[in-house]
Amino acid sequence: MANTKVKAEQLEAAQTSITSVGTLTALQVDNININGNTITANSGALNLTPASGSAIVLDGTINVDAGVVTGATSITSTAFVGTTASFIKASSGASATSGTVLTVEDDDNTELSILGGSSSVLAINFGHSGDNDEGKITFNTTSGSEDLQIVSSKEITLDAAGVIKLDADGGELQFLDGGTAIGSIAAHTGSLIIGGGDVGIGFYQGANALVPYNGVSALRDSAIDLGMASSGRFKDLYLSGGITCTTLTPSGRLSFGEHIIGSTATGYLQLTSGSGKAWAMSQGGGGAPGTDRNAFGIHHWNGSAWSNPLTIDANGHAGITSTPPAWGAAYTALTVGSSGALWCSKSGTSLTAIADNTYFDGSNQIARNTQAGAQYYMNAGSHVWETFASVSAGATQTSSVPFLINASGQLIVSRTGTNTPYASGLITFRPTSAFNTQVFLNPSTSAQNHSLFYNSSGTLIGYIQSSNSGTEFNTTSDYRLKKNIKSLSNQIEEVKKLKPVEFDWTFEESSSVGFIAHELQEVFPHAVSGEKDGVGLDGEMFPQGVDYGRITPLLTAALQEAITRIETLESEVKTLKGE
C-alpha cells in the first residue's frame, strides 16, 4: 500500500497471512479487516472517502459521488422489498415489470406501493400493511384511453397555502356517484359552468352575470327556476341593483332597499311595456318616482313625462292624481283630484264624510282652493250636509248646516243655524227672512200632484195638486170609498149652535176670525182634531186644529134648509097677495 507506514508489530502479526512475497491474504488495520473480497469494520461505521473531486467506483460502473449513485442498473436488498426482494427500473424502451415495483413500509405498518399492475396501468397505492389500496392513483397508458384516477375509500383533502389549479384543457371536471355522472364543472365560451343534467349555472364573464345553463353545454333561457314552491325555497334575497322579469310572484315579503329599474331615483319598482309606456311603484308622491321617502306612489310614464295617479303618505292618507293634504292623525282620507275627498275616523268616533274643497286637519276645516266648499258626513246615525263660504286656499272655513237627518230619522231644513227638530215632527223647516219660502213648487202647464196621502191600508185619501191657474187641497170623496150614504137634515139648528168669533193670536200681533176648537168640537167633531189642553210626547202643548173645509157640508145643508123655508114663505106670500 503506497505511502503507508506499517509498524513492526503489525507486520509480525500479519506474517501468518502472507503466503508469498507481494501477496497479502488478510489484513487488519485498527478496527478494519480486509479478507479476500470482504472489508468489515469491527466497530463503528465504515467510511470510504475519495479525494476531493473524485468518486468511489464500484464494479467499474457504479459511482458514488456526494451521496448520488449513478451507473447502477438494479439494487437488490431485503431492506427495500420485504419478501419480493425487487427494486427494478425497466430497461430503456421496456415497460415496468408486472406486480409490485416498490413498497415502503413504516414501523406502524403504513405502506406506500408503486406497482406496474399490467402492461397498460401504472399505480401508486396507499394503505395499511395487507390493505394497501385504501387510496390509489392509477394511470391507463393505453393509447387513446389515457386516464388518470385518484381513488379513496376515505376522504380526499386538498390543502395548500397557495393556489390549487385544475386545468382540463376544454374538458370537464365530472362528479360521479357509484359510477353514474351527477354533475360537472366545465369551461364554456371562456366562462365557468357548474351543472348536472339539464340544470346548470354559468358564471358569465362577458356580461358579469350568473346565468342558467343546460348542463354545462349551452345557455338555457327561461327554463330554470330558483327554488321550489313549498319545500325548496330560499329565505331572503338582498340586492343592491335591479330586478327585470316577466313574472314576479313572491309568497312572502318582497323588500327593495334601492331602485329596481329605471333612473337613479330611490326605491321604486317599474313595469315597462314594449310600447315605451311604464308603471312604477315607489317611495314618494309628486310626478317622478322616488322623490319622497315618507310616501308611497304609483306613477305612469307616457313616453315623455311622469304622472302620479296615486300617492299614499306615511299616515295612510291616499291621493288620486293629487298629493293628500295634512289630514288630522285620527282620520284616514282618500283625496281625489284637486278638491274631492272621502274621509273617516280611524277608531272611536263614528264618522264618514264626502267633501269638496275642504279637509279636516284635526281641529278645523281648511279650504283646499280659493272657492266655496261643501261636505256631507254621517256621524252616529245622523246625516249632515255642510256648506262653507269662499275663503283663500289654506284658510280656516266656517260651517253652515242647511240640511240634516238626525239619528231618529227627523229631517231639519234650516237657515238659522239651529239644527234641532221641532218636537217629534219628521220634517222641520227653519227659514230666515231671506229664505221665507219654505217649499217652492213650480208646476208645468198641466196639473201636477205635489203630495199624495195614503192611509195605513195603502188607499189614497188626499193630495195637493196645482197647475198654472191654482192649487187644490183635495180630500178623497169618491163614492167607491163610501157606504151608508144619507142626506143631512135639521142642520139649521146645528149651525145655530156654532159660535164664530173674532180674536187676536197670542204669538203674533194679528187678528183673525174663526172658531174655538173645543167649542166647535161639541157641535161638529168631524171638523176638529186633538183634545182640549192636549200635550205632545215631549210634554209641550199640542194645540187642537180645525179643518174649516169639513164645516162646508154642515153649512150647505143648513143653507139648503133655509132656502127651502124661504121659497115656502115666498109661495105663501104670493098666495095671500092673490098673485
Sequence and secondary structure as in RCSB ss.txt:
>XXXX:A:sequence
MANTKVKAEQLEAAQTSITSVGTLTALQVDNININGNTITANSGALNLTPASGSAIVLDGTINVDAGVVTGATSI
TSTAFVGTTASFIKASSGASATSGTVLTVEDDDNTELSILGGSSSVLAINFGHSGDNDEGKITFNTTSGSEDLQI
VSSKEITLDAAGVIKLDADGGELQFLDGGTAIGSIAAHTGSLIIGGGDVGIGFYQGANALVPYNGVSALRDSAID
LGMASSGRFKDLYLSGGITCTTLTPSGRLSFGEHIIGSTATGYLQLTSGSGKAWAMSQGGGGAPGTDRNAFGIHH
WNGSAWSNPLTIDANGHAGITSTPPAWGAAYTALTVGSSGALWCSKSGTSLTAIADNTYFDGSNQIARNTQAGAQ
YYMNAGSHVWETFASVSAGATQTSSVPFLINASGQLIVSRTGTNTPYASGLITFRPTSAFNTQVFLNPSTSAQNH
SLFYNSSGTLIGYIQSSNSGTEFNTTSDYRLKKNIKSLSNQIEEVKKLKPVEFDWTFEESSSVGFIAHELQEVFP
HAVSGEKDGVGLDGEMFPQGVDYGRITPLLTAALQEAITRIETLESEVKTLKGE
>XXXX:A:secstr
 TT    HHHHHHHGGGEEETTEE EEEETTEEEETTEEEESSS       TT  EEETTTEEEETTEEES SB 
  HHHHTTT   B   TT    SSEEEEEE TTSEEEEEE  SSSEEEEEEEETTEEEEEEEEEE STT  EEEE
EESS      SS      TT EEEEEETTEEEEEEEEETTEEEEEETTEEEEEETTTTEEEEEETTTEE TT   
SS SSSS       SS    S    SS    SS  SSSS SSEEEEE TTS EEEEEE  SSSTTS TTEEEEEE
E SS EEEEEEEETTS EEESS      TTEEEEEETTTEEEEEESSSS EEEEEES EE SSSEE SSSEEEEE
EEEETTEEEEEEEEEE TTSB  EEEEEEE TTS EEEESSS    STT SEEEE  GGG  S      SS EEE
EEEE TTS EEEEEEE SS EEEEE   GGG  S      HHHHHHH   EEEE SSSS EEEE  HHHHHHH G
GGEES TT B TTSSB   EE GGGGHHHHHHHHHHHHHHHHHHHHHHHHHHT 
